[in-house]
Amino acid sequence: MLSNQTNNKTQQVKPSFENTEIAFRHSSNADLNRAYWLFRIININFLVKIGPPVTNFAIKIGLPIKSLIKATIFKHFCGGETINECNNTIKNLNSGGVGTILDYSIEGEDDEVVFDSTRDEIIRTIERATSDKAVPLTVFKVTGVGRFALLEKLDAKLALNAEEEKEWQRVQNRVLAICDKAHTNNVPVMIDAEESWIQETIDLLALTMMSRFNTKTAIVYNTYQMYRHDKLASILNDHEIALSEGFILGAKIVRGAYMEKERRRAEEKGYSSPIQPDKKATDLDYDSALDYCTTHIDKIAFIAGTHNEESCRLLAELLDAKGIDHKHPHVYFSQLLGMSDNLSFNLADAQYNVAKYVPYGPIKAVLPYLFRRAQENTAIAGQMSRELSLIVKERKRRKQ
């Protein structure tokens, strides 16, 4: 597992993101063909837009669509319905030097029994990761173990009634149980970022957990969405807090996942949007965060969650320029299962620490995640055409 020390330097090899043989070495011809047709469908915006309501309706009336979903989009973007079903994916990724981040992708629930069950499942992912280098990191969302509206009320600085106070204590206890298990088992755990109107509460909770469990090694990581114009400053501020209180800052750095929702809510409610003015500003802050974290590598452990080739290339260059070993335990690259294999496997081949998010859970419960992946992909200019071009290139190579 992660520690503060690194031993012998690995050979400094520059990654190439064009090598499709390495990128798809773990994929059979059948896998490649499925990915080819899947990304072609995702490229058709109309189908992506009508997919969620049509699929939900079909499941509701009992049409046999579940098996079709499991064999296509679910198989590509998810590891399985249970931890055990993820084992083949874990082994497959590990064969290419890529770790697995088990992500129990249940969301939108609002029930105390479900929250307790989710806590227990997250703890099972930590147990699965224990002493297994193939599963180097774990993750959870606070809204997986607590009610969204309660967090929203806390963020708005509204007084809780007696029952809500008890409810909030239960949420904190669930988060504590997860982080305590991670600490006991020496398994790092990331707390995912969420909407800005509940994020301050999550940030404070994450810092509290770090101050308790990150005194000797990085166990708890908070997530910073750099499409927010205030999050570079948050990293710097939290680093100062960590230094003053004597703990290691754990930071997962991403661009973000709620941009359109954030802008829409700000406009509807008449407040200033927390979102950057444009993509250039987001990219600048993201890359500045990588520079800052590598400069303070002894006291900041970070995960660069990105599908951006330029940011991956920059981080690789920063590590070499600053004499930081590719396998330094405070640095990880991360991408989602089913996307950007040219980044993940080529970085791993160049001996960097790399791990992919592997979502899992009951198909019906994971559908919101799957639909969001498809909808977000169509919104990323050039992303799908890039994925398709690499798949086409590898299919041609294999036919030669």
Summary of the structure (lengths in Angstrom):
residues: 400
radius of gyration: 20.5
end to end distance: 41.5
largest distance: 70.0
contacts: 1302
relative contact order: 0.17
helix: 57%
strand: 12%
